[in-house]
């Protein structure tokens, strides 16, 4: 299997010999003789394996390793030297080198270690590419303006491997997906990704879980333990729901971020933070700060680069795209043909606010697929959407996300009053039975649907006549998307 190599060595004879050897193996090789040349040609070479001579005329191989490594997502670095030294080998591995190779190795041994580096480079590249493309940017399916803005924000963040990122958004929007995508797009992609859910760790154990402890540090500490911070190594540490941490632990976390150091419980030896920090919350930290439940200095330290994940109700037709994706995914696991949604289902989805966001939609669709043995998923498979179709409107509290109040101006999480859904296209006639929200009797769904269909068709015709047949203008007049209007036109044979 061929690979792209960059060989950095100031010995022209050795570099030429190495190049010929690698090219005979089918590899593409670029050779340079200095750190300056390596910097200049690195991007164009796009190497998968980098072989660095330790002693260069304008830098050491270790210094160049630390400089180039963040720029090379998935690349493997080998330090090559004519003077093997154990302490140097340990330092090289600690700084991120994959292997430490002596120039006087037997040819067979040298070839084996280079081939192993190629295999690892290929594996790393596949991992990175899978993380960046799975499900549309790691699960970020959607073409709405909100999602385009989010992708643009993530592209900007991908240019830096050490910037602290702060992901904000309602429960169920996919903050964990975003954190993993940031990791996958960075030069740390092949390093550990360690996620910590701050809501699941008892307050008394948080420090030990994060920083680790030494044997005998407290009752029950029968052995030393590596904490999550240390386990993340040079990868990414994801602190989910950081707003739930108690104040004493917040102070320790602030020290970790400011000094890049931590200490195991029961130890006096400081250890270096090597990982990148990504934090997330669904709470309004400005309010938490005002109420004394969150440190202002920690909040400002976290908000280096803020990523806002939009709620599903603000993503327009992404709802239908996601619902179709989840239905097809579930059907495949069941060995069934890909199902389609009845038009009534899509109508009800367009009116429901999805307080649980993408997570709620996924669960709702997966249940509906199980309840629908045929190729078409009807409204009866969605208990909540059935109520929406019958005229029930969710209480306003449904629209209140876990953010407890309006977010700070810098976060731009939206207005303090969440947007209401578009005015429903269906207007039940006065004779229609009362909705279940106003009466205990179950509604006559068949009668309601018939009345709704007649009213919907009438309003569609009126809107098209008023706009001269312009579908987009009619959609704006009705408070719907163009896609929804086209679906209704097909449903009623109007196109």
VENSULTA-V471411 format. One record per backbone hydrogen bond with DSSP energy under -1.0 kcal/mol. CO is the residue of the C=O (numbers start at 1). NH is the residue of the N-H. Records with the same first field share a line. If there is no record, write none. Layout:
# VENSULTA-V471411
CO->NH + NH
This chain:
# VENSULTA-V471411
3->28
4->48 + 49
5->30
6->51
7->32
8->53
11->15
12->16
13->17
14->18
15->19
16->20
17->21
18->22
19->23
20->24
22->27
23->26
28->5
30->7
32->9
34->38
35->39
36->40
37->41
38->42
41->45
42->46
48->76
49->6
50->78
51->8
52->80
54->61
59->56
60->64
61->65
62->66
63->67
64->68
65->69
68->71
69->72
72->75
76->50
77->98 + 99
78->52
79->101
80->54
81->103
85->89
86->90
87->91
88->92
89->93
90->94
91->95
92->97
93->96
99->79
101->81
102->105
106->110
107->111
108->112
109->113
110->114
111->115
112->116
113->117
114->118
115->119
116->120
117->121
118->122
119->123
120->124
121->125
122->126
123->127
124->128
125->129
126->130
127->131
128->132
129->133
130->134
133->136
134->139
136->140
139->141
144->148
145->149
146->150
147->151
148->152
149->153
150->154
151->155
152->156
153->157
154->158
156->159
157->160
165->279
166->307
167->281
168->309
170->173
172->359
174->178
175->179
176->180
177->181
178->182
179->183
180->184
181->185
183->186
186->189
188->191
192->236
194->238
196->240
197->200
202->205
205->209
206->210
207->211
208->212
209->228
210->229
212->265
213->225
214->217
218->221
220->222
221->216
225->213
227->231
228->232
230->233
232->235
235->276
236->194
237->278
238->196
239->280
240->198
241->244
242->245
246->250
247->251
248->252
249->253
250->254
251->255
252->256
253->257
254->258
255->259
256->260
260->273
262->271
264->267
265->214
271->262
276->237
277->165
278->239
279->167
280->242
281->169
283->285
284->288
285->289
286->290
287->291
288->293
289->292
295->299
296->300
297->301
298->302
299->303
302->304
305->166
307->168
311->314
312->315
315->318
316->319
317->321
318->322
319->323
320->324
321->325
322->326
323->327
324->328
325->329
326->330
327->331
328->332
329->333
330->334
331->336
332->335
340->377
342->346
343->347
344->348
345->349
346->350
348->352
354->357
356->360
357->361
358->362
359->363
360->364
361->365
362->366
363->367
364->368
365->369
366->370
367->371
375->340
377->342
378->381
379->382
382->386
383->387
384->388
385->389
386->390
387->392
388->391
395->398
396->399
397->400
408->411 + 412
429->432
435->438 + 439
443->445
444->448
445->449
446->450
447->451
448->452
449->453
450->454
451->455
452->456
453->457
454->458
455->459
456->460
457->461
458->462
459->463
460->464
461->465
462->466
463->467
464->469
470->474
471->475
472->476
473->477
474->478
475->480
481->485
482->486
483->487
484->488
485->489
486->490
487->491
488->492
489->494
490->493
